Amino acid sequence: MIRINIWDGGSMSTSETPVKQLDRVVIRFAGDSGDGMQLTGDRFTQESAVFGNDLVTLPNFPAEIRAPQGTLPGVSSFQVHVADHNILTPGDAPDVLVAMNPAALRANLADLRPGATIIVDTHEFTARNLQKAGYAADPLATLEEPGNALEAFQVHPVNLTGMTVEAVKEFGISRKDAARAKNMFALGLLSWLYGRPTEPTVTFLERRFAKAPAIRDANLTAFRAGWNFGETTETFAITYAVKPAPMQPGRYRNITGNLALAYGLVAAGVRSGLPVFLGSYPITPASDILHELSKHKALGVTTFQAEDEIAGVGSAIGASFAGALGVTTTSGPGVALKSEAIGLAVMTELPLVVVDVQRGGPSTGLPTKTEQSDLLQAMFGRNGDAPVPVIAPQSPGDCFDAAIEAARIAVTYRTPVMLLSDGYLANGSAPWRIPAVDGLPAIEPGFATGPNHTKADGTEEFWPYLRDDETLARPWAIPGTAGLEHRIGGLEKGDGHGDISYDPANHDLMTRTRAAKIARIADSLPPLVVDDPSGCSNVLVVGWGSTYGPIGAAVRQVRAAGGKVAQVHLRHLNPFPKDLGEILRSYDRVLVPEMNMGQLSLLLRGTYLVDAIGFNVVRGLPIKAAELADTIHELIDAASDTPSRREALR
């Protein structure tokens, strides 16, 4: 028994309620795209972050601005996994579903684990809504009958809309506006059920609706009414508690991948001393980076919302030519449009960060769903031999570090860099330990300051394509600097002097030199960290990008069951780390999980001649850890039937 705070309309009172301790819980809020499920899930997430839980989220919403109301395509959901220990994924199967209408129930029912709790808004289970959701009969009407469609679950029918409207009628708002507060009623109920702190939501509502007092008070009242409903009725005879998770000392905040990436670009500007220029055209799911960076003019950031994708990247290249850190953000369709300009940056050898927040394709594809299908586009999607470095963050918080790394490579090696995030990282969130600015890596632009070549007659001049011995990078000369005049453009350059050249031997030399410059980046990369506690695993799981979480969770499950498996995760995809080939050849089976049809598998096979086995999922959703764990078990069993390569190497 513990003491639980409740509202009695404004003041606080206390009551005793039985509490069951949980180590983790996965909750999904689902409803129509106008029901505020993203806001509801985000507020529950913020409450859990303040409480100290570890958490991972999965927002999932339609691409349409307003999908047909009450239909399956119009269902929007937000899943949050909270725990008292370190977790890596938003969870494979929800333990709790809050369904605001029949479509939300039907669209999400198959994902639930047996015995899961379902809270449904009975007000919306009308004949019309049931028909739009594809139900021939009301599933709530037969709950007491044996063999009913929901018998595998704990179902709690609650008139969320009706009670919300009744609770807020004193504020004189329309019934439509009153009904819209039902998401706050649901949030209050779940906050009570799982012992969440309420102050963050109260403060949020007071600030968000400060200019609309009636709406503010209605939402606050609905939130409090949901809490009190849970406490004062016998619908829920027990509450649940998830203790805070142990974390390293430091200051934390909950952060999404797009926000972390934006902060990383700001930090890169600070650590390099360069102004940051973002030239971008809005596109889902990358637009939030533009929105966030536009707020930071005081930190030397300039944003330009261009008229199209080509103008966005063109302006960023121009900014780099002028001595700024040029950045452009987009998703897969935008990368296709930017490809010629990226090739121009390869030829001119100017720093440029190209952020591709990947989504389902091809063409318009699945704008609000996640995928990893742009890797080969990033590697080869330009005419001619035009290699560029490719890096990928592994978590929402890691987007911050990946942005700094992309800027470091771009500035140090004078090259465009492809940074491959994705929709899952962009919109998902997790706790992030705020780093000290002084502890971030320094980035040295090393601008050219004077002539660098002596002519035969003894006079000095500036050659824009002389190479640094270590990096093979060319000088970066700011326009207007006396004595540093030089040609620039998309035509082939003569070695060293940079004049236009059509000489066959020079073109061969420059093509090989540009490729060698990118390959030399591998010299600056740290050794890969192979997670292989037993030291005698025969199966290696290789991942990149946002598959880090599902792979890590699957590997934990396999090890907990007694299986021996190793894991390595790649941030740098071009060039590969120098020790990757040796690591791959040390294992009998190499499994490569990806949210595509096998793009990294293809690169590993072609580069290292290893039999990389793909685990490929293209559902617009993250890989499920349990499904991956089953495949790993199968590979371990198969590897045990053959002589060990690791033993042979010893």
ABEGO torsion letter per residue (X at the ends): XBBBBBBAGGBBBBBBBBBBBBABBBBBBBBBAAAGAAAAAAAAAAAAAAAGBBBBBBBBBBABABBBBGBAAABBBBBBBBBABBBABAEABBABBBBABAAAAAAAAAABBBGBBBBBBAAABBAAAAAAAGBABBAAAAAABBGBAAAABBBBBBBAAAAAAAAAAAAGBBAAAAAAAAAAAAAAAAAAAAGBBAAAAAAAAAAAAAABAAAAAAAAAAAAAAAAAAAABAABABBBBBBBBBBBBEBBBBBBAAAAAAAAAAAAAAAAGBBBBBBBBBBOAAAAAAAAAAAAAAAGBBBBBBABAAAAAAAAAAAAAAGBBBBBBBBAAAAAAAAAAAAAAAAAGBBBBBBBBBBBOBEAEBAABBBAAAAAAAAAABBEBBBBBBBBBABAAAAAAAAAAAAAAAAAAGBBBBBBBBAAAAABBBBBBBBBAAABBBBBAGBBABBABBBAAGBBBBBAABBBAAAGBBBBBBBGBBGABBBBEABBBBBGAGBBBABAAAAAAAAAAAAAAAAAAAAABBBBBBBBAAGABABBBBBBEAAAAAAAAAAAAAAAAGBBBBBBBBABAOBBBAAAAAAAAABABBBBBBBBAGAAAAAAAAAAGBBBBBBBBBAGBBBBAAAAAAAAAAAAAAAAABBBAAAAAX
